[in-house]
Amino acid sequence: MPARGAVADTLRWTLLTGATRGVAAAARRRGELIANALFEPEFLEDPYPYYETIRAQGRLVPGTLLSLTADHAICRSLLRHENVGKFNPQGPDAARMVRLFDRMMTPKMPHPLIPPSMLAVDPPDHTRHRRLVSKAFTPRAVEALRPRVVQIAEELLGDVEPSGRMDLVSDYAGLLPVAVICEVLGVPAPDRARFRALGACVARLLDIDLTRREYRNAMTALRELNVFFDAQIERVRRNPGDDVLSLMVQAEEDGDRLSDHELKASALLLLVAGFETTVNLIGNGFLALATHPDELAKLRDDASIWPNAIEEMLRWDPPVQYTGRAATTAVDIDGVSIAPRKPVAVLIGGANRDPGVFPDPARFDVTRHNAREHLAFAAGVHYCLGAGLARLEGQVALEVLLHRHPDAAIIGPTRRRRTRLLRGYDSIPLSLPTRATATTSAKATSA
């Protein structure tokens, strides 16, 4: 990285961490609960008692800089309401210092949290981008990937089976979704290992509390991916295929096309969001089954329960714990007043354990009748574009693993990721003591 870029990254990191820690300190002095989510180590290990504390204080808990809600009805309505959208620090309603800080943070290249990323824009821009990208993620297109996802899962397991052990995250869960997204984006096979490493670095930008090294590594990776996608877009224009990037480059509606900057932002988001959500779903899901053997037994007795089990995994320990919204005008949601322009932390992990919606919410139950009412993929116009693919990959990964190795067991301490918005594991060491007959996992290839 050029020295100038390193200096700029250090300045941005200093501003980011200084501002975040300053907010946390001020909130802590006022007794505001947001401080726990920002820096308390207990939140990393188990955020769910924190959400119950929020719930006990009210359906919407006000704070100096933002409000908090763990109420399922309010969270769902905020995510769906036409007058509620992403908080835009670049907008005219943001405070002057917030806009200044945002300009200093914004790199002159696509970033997963900065417009024109679909995570950071609302209609009509969001509608336009999503319309031109979503054709590649229809239920039919996703289901067509199932045989290939099964094949990738079995190949990954075949690589580690001779040793009789593996790390679920680094050897399997961290490889499967990125292998799939590489194929979806048409990334050439020789580039995939590097692509995965870059994507993992950039994904850290989705969270807070990065170390200076993590931030600089993420920005370096972002620059490299920017150059990579420039070359990919040029290659696709010369020789388009049937991959998603080719479809995005060629997509046109009423004379409208995505610019190169928008194309790169969309491709980057597909890489980062698709990678992070699914890795955490597989890891969290396996831990849920390993610690609830009675629930695992239900799946072994009746494989048709698997789709609902995936929904319960997403409800019980969601890969993304919260998101942010702000109302454009004063709105009333189920009798609760939402002030305009003030950010609200939508606590997805808390909403997913709302006892008013999910009876006995702390209980993991793969047969829960309304598990699909979770908000793990958000809702409304920002509902996760890749939700169907994440569900498919999560089910296939776990079903193939447990079919080939029904006695797979945790053999050492697991290590949680030190991320807060994203919830998952860095390491889950497993033994693979037995192996089923080497036949295609027919159950996993069924819907």
Secondary structure as GFF3:
##gff-version 3
##sequence-region A 1 447
A	DSSP	alpha_helix	3	30	.	.	.	ID=ss1
A	DSSP	alpha_helix	34	39	.	.	.	ID=ss2
A	DSSP	alpha_helix	41	45	.	.	.	ID=ss3
A	DSSP	alpha_helix	48	57	.	.	.	ID=ss4
A	DSSP	beta_strand	67	69	.	.	.	ID=ss5
A	DSSP	alpha_helix	72	80	.	.	.	ID=ss6
A	DSSP	beta_strand	84	85	.	.	.	ID=ss7
A	DSSP	alpha_helix	96	105	.	.	.	ID=ss8
A	DSSP	alpha_helix	125	133	.	.	.	ID=ss9
A	DSSP	three_ten_helix	134	137	.	.	.	ID=ss10
A	DSSP	alpha_helix	139	143	.	.	.	ID=ss11
A	DSSP	alpha_helix	146	160	.	.	.	ID=ss12
A	DSSP	three_ten_helix	161	163	.	.	.	ID=ss13
A	DSSP	beta_strand	165	167	.	.	.	ID=ss14
A	DSSP	pi_helix	168	173	.	.	.	ID=ss15
A	DSSP	alpha_helix	176	185	.	.	.	ID=ss16
A	DSSP	three_ten_helix	189	191	.	.	.	ID=ss17
A	DSSP	alpha_helix	192	203	.	.	.	ID=ss18
A	DSSP	three_ten_helix	204	206	.	.	.	ID=ss19
A	DSSP	alpha_helix	212	238	.	.	.	ID=ss20
A	DSSP	alpha_helix	244	250	.	.	.	ID=ss21
A	DSSP	alpha_helix	260	290	.	.	.	ID=ss22
A	DSSP	alpha_helix	293	301	.	.	.	ID=ss23
A	DSSP	three_ten_helix	303	305	.	.	.	ID=ss24
A	DSSP	alpha_helix	306	316	.	.	.	ID=ss25
A	DSSP	beta_strand	323	327	.	.	.	ID=ss26
A	DSSP	beta_strand	331	333	.	.	.	ID=ss27
A	DSSP	beta_strand	336	338	.	.	.	ID=ss28
A	DSSP	beta_strand	344	346	.	.	.	ID=ss29
A	DSSP	alpha_helix	348	351	.	.	.	ID=ss30
A	DSSP	three_ten_helix	371	373	.	.	.	ID=ss31
A	DSSP	three_ten_helix	380	382	.	.	.	ID=ss32
A	DSSP	alpha_helix	387	404	.	.	.	ID=ss33
A	DSSP	beta_strand	409	410	.	.	.	ID=ss34
A	DSSP	beta_strand	415	416	.	.	.	ID=ss35
A	DSSP	beta_strand	425	427	.	.	.	ID=ss36
A	DSSP	beta_strand	429	431	.	.	.	ID=ss37
A	DSSP	alpha_helix	442	445	.	.	.	ID=ss38
###
